[in-house]
Each structure stands twice: as C-alpha cells, then as structure tokens.
Amino acid sequence: MPLFTLVAGARPNFMKIAPLIHALQKKQAEGVAVKFRLVHTGQHYDKNMSGAFFEQLNIPAPDANLGGGGGTQAEQTAAILVAFEQELMAHRPDLVLVVGDVTSTLACSIAAKKLQIEVAHVEAGIRSGDLSMPEEINRMVTDSITDHFFTTSEIANTNLRAAGVPEEKIHFVGNTMIDTLLAQQPRFTKPQGAPFDQLIPKEYFVVTLHRPANVDNEDSLRELMAAILDGTVGLPLIFPVHPRTAKNLERLGIAAPNLHLISPLGYLEFNYLVQHAKGIITDSGGVTEEASVMNVPCLTLRDSTERAETIHLGTNVLVGTDPKNLKPYLDKILRGEWKQYQGIPLWDGKTATRIVDILLQHYS
Ligand code: UDP
C-alpha cells in the first residue's frame, strides 16, 4: 500500500493541502489502498496563522509537528531539513508531496530527494523572475528536484518545458487553493463586532501586506500607507496585519479613523470580507487568485507576479511598488470601471481529485 507524506508549514499551505487530504480520505472510504501522513513543519505556529485553519478547513491534526518556526531563512530551512530527515527515516514514504513556495516546500523537498524519495510539487512551474523574493528561490530549487509537477496554468507548463522538464512529468491540473475557496464559499462568515458591523458591502477595501520589499523598510511602508489612505477617500480599510508587518506598522504609529489594523483573520471571515469588498490592495499571491475568482478588483503592490493568469483572465492588476502609481487605479475602481473575471482554465474545484487520481495510478 503506498504511503504519501504531505507537508504543510505556513498559512498559504493549509488551503492548498486541505482538499488533497479530503480527496485522499474519500479514496480511503471507497476502499482504495493508500495511506498518508500529514507533517506540519511548524513554520507558522500562532493560532491565527495555523491552528485556526485546521479547524475551519477540517484538516486532521498533523501526524508530526517539526517545530521548525522562527529564526532567519537559513535557520528555519536548516531546522526543518534536520527534523524532516528524521521524520522520513522513521516513516519512509513512497512520495513526499509539497505545496506552494514557502521555506518548508524547499527544505522538505531537499530532505526527501537526498533520501531518494520521490517528490511531487503542487503549484509547480510558476515564476516571478524576481530572485529578491525568497519564494522564487524556493520555487526554482524545488522544481529542480521534483518528480511530479502539478501545475495551475499553461504559463507554468511553458516555464517547466523551457527548463527541460519532460512532458510526461507535467500535469496541468488547476489550483487546489481554488478548490478550497469554492468548497468553503457557502460557509463564509461575516466577522462580528467593531469595525465589521459598520461595513457596507462594496463600500470598503481590504488590505494585506507582507512582502519584505513593502514592509521591511519603514520609509517605504509609511509612503505606501499614505498613498493607500489618500486614494481610498475615507472608505473603511480593513487591514489584517501579517506578523511580519506588525512591528514596523506599530513603530510608524499610522492612524486614521477609517484605518482598521486588526489581527490576521480566519479563512472564512477573511474571504467573506474579500467577497464583499469594493477592492483589494495586496502583495499576497494567493489573495490575487481568490479575488479574481470572486470577481473583486485587486491591486497588487509588486513589480512582478508569478500568477500572470490573474492579470490576463482575472481581476488583478500589477501596480508596482511606487506608491504614486496607486491613485489612478483606485480612481478607476471608485468609478466602477474594472475588468471582469473571464474564468481561468481548470480552476473549477476539482483539482485535488485530479492530483490524487494521477498519484494513485502511478503508485498503486
Ligand atoms: N488569509 C486569511 N486571513 C487573513 C489573510 C489571508 O485566511 O487575514 C488567507 C487568504 O485567503 C489566502 C492565504 O491566506 O488563502 C494567503 O496567504 P498569504 O498572503 O500569507 O500568502 P501568499 O499567498 O502571499 O503566499
């Protein structure tokens, strides 16, 4: 019976791993012989960056928690590498499945491959071309040692072909993050209390910022926040602050009556707010995908994206990191002039089933 080890470590991993677990559980319930272990690397460990998602997305408790959180990029990578190697030696699987582009994705694929265990990468092949992003390095290294490439777009397929990946290893399956979005949409929940009680649908913005280029330098963050406050003309701004951003924002002491700096929200609450927002201002990758599918205008405060389909077919626009660029786009949203979601191929809620079918065919 094949054993798959599934890895999740940080917030954007949990939405991607949940539908895969549910698809595997369904197969098991149908009598298919397959076992899996869920390993949490501990990269994110706060309740509101980790535990809350297990509860809301119905993810079973991990079989192992590696406690690899905190520290620099290198310290975190090293801690996860060492602990995951021990996990693999104690419970050697036929396959390690990693998702996305976080430190855990990189560290666990390296540990597996060095023990000659095959690696599947979900969300393979996407590239921003920006090596100043740690995530881009994680993507490139992981894809250089992956055996099964599960992709979200034709652009990712093209990138992998250009890197010499043989066609039979590339599986264009769609987006497991959108599986979760579509499955959970009926359960989205309006958060209670202030400031949420006062929100009028389509009359507020949601802001998320956590990329080093935007939040690590206090001057850039101050300018960015000033441009956001200026361009949104007093409409409420709901800003769930990522732990990475919190310290600098606090130090700047930015305050405005319409600016609501809050703790990270649960998945169901956050996406309720996105669904009903006038627009989203973000530097997240996953949020641009979710906003696109929900047909909500989305401004990305970055110079590049690894998710170009959200620009071509979705509601996302690359604003860049110069705060001066923001106002014309915000004006357009305020005038109600925005492109509509065109549909992105295979982002249909069935991606995890496709992946599990392919893996079972291979390993049974
Ligand atoms: N998210 C959430 N609560 C929040 C902010 C984001 O549940 O307060 C979710 C969001 O819906 C998406 C994921 O977190 O599914 C995106 O994570 P993040 O922006 O940290 O990572 P990225 O996608 O940029 O790698």
Residues whose N, C-alpha, C, O or C-beta is under 5 A from the ligand:
A	BS01	UDP	R11 P12 M15 P240 P264 L265 G266 Y267 F270 D283 S284 G285 G286 V287
